[in-house]
Amino acid sequence: MVGEAQKCVNAPAARPAATGKLPAQFGPERTLTQPLRRRIITAKPGMAYAGLAKHPAPEHECGRLSAAAECLVPNLGTDARNEDQDHAVSVSANGEMAMDPITDSDALRVMRTSRWDAAADGEASGEAVESLERGQVLFFPALPFRFAPEEEPLLSPATSDGKSKNVVYDIRNDSLHGTALTGAALDSLRAMMRRYSESATRFVTMMLPDYTDHLEVARTSFRPVRVEGRPTSYKKDDTRLHVDAFSSTPNQGRRILRVFSNVNPEGEPRRWEVGEPFEAFAPKFASQVTLPAALSGWLLETLRITRGRRTPYDHVMLQLHDRGKADLSYQKSTRKTPVAFPPDTTWIVFTDRVLHAALGGQHLLEQTFHLPVEAMRHPERSPLRILEGLYQRPLV
């Protein structure tokens, strides 16, 4: 329970708070407001918000949380942050709120590092690698990626070309796709994404020294469009739990390591769900997947349907991605851990192993890396080795 939560008292009457209502299907109405940025965060029963902290707030800033009208204001940026430990807030079905310190879990490990160029004591010693390879998300609640003032106009859906969900930058050839911007605005976007790619690369090689000589820097994406309400096919519906696999760019067994940063300027979290371990997920669908014909990978590459040879591993991973998303019974019944990553936070995860779904949010930066399985501390924990164990044969 909240314990000594601040009661709302002595509220000036000049400015009533805006309130947001939950859709009826989510049960009793509960609202959580963020007064500093004037953004309303709506709490769903059972949802844990990573990185929230307790702050006093005047009555007119409070949402209707309970009969006691206790106020809990989310800690969603440095302008609202206190010096206490980060917290998680959950909302029960009857509207009562509970706050507990965020702790490490099967799904997530909280890190103390708060700089892109300097790790907190002990955090680059190899334990981060162990956590990632076990299938945990490394969460950095005090690691923001800052936009320069002149870059803030980029935080708009108009940055997208309206057709792609991502603006994609490739530092290997300085190319940029998926945007409608031109001229100076385009140059600003390219410079910002290059800076993020360079920062993320420096950060990962610092935090994960085991991988330094083996990481391959891949594409950078900026997602200025809302997750919610985007029309798409089930295969592209990232609100469904899935592991990452790429249809046109075969990974050929390499790991997919990604760095994410929520850069939302209005206090809105990036809402995820994290699913069951890959070792539990894969057997449920792998038995439904037959291996491809011997020459199919060569044919796809020859016809330029894929950029590179699609291996049996790539085929199986694509099928796991698609079948898992298509199975609504699985999506409904499988274990999920809800996590909402506040703005000004960063997280790292192997997205080819960790089942994840993006349920909501807007404005996200992401950097992808590839890692050979042989460079892992525990190659047996890779999807490649797990699937080879299931099929009892090499897949690359």
Buried (B, 14 or more C-beta within 10 A) or exposed (E): EBEEBBEBEEBEEEEEBEEBEBEEEBBEBBBBBBBBBEBBBBBBBEBBBBBBBBBEBBBBBBBBBBEEBBBBBBBBBEEBBEEEEBBBBBBBEEBBBBBEEBEEBEBBBBBEBBEBEEBBEEBBEEEBBBBBBBBBBBBBBBBBBEBEEEBEBBBBEBBBEEEBBBBBBBBEEEEBEBBBBEEEBBEBBBEBBBBBBBBBBEBBBBBBBBBEEBBEBBBBBBBBBBBEEEEEEEBEBBBBBBBBBBBEBBBBBBBBBBBBBBBBBBBBBBBBBBBBBBBEBBEBBBEEBEBBEEEBBEEBBEEEEBEBBBBBBBBBBBBBBBBBBBBEEBBEEBBBBBBBBBBBBBBBBBBBBBBBBBBBBBBBBBBBBBBBBEBBEEBEBBBBBBBBEBBEEEBB
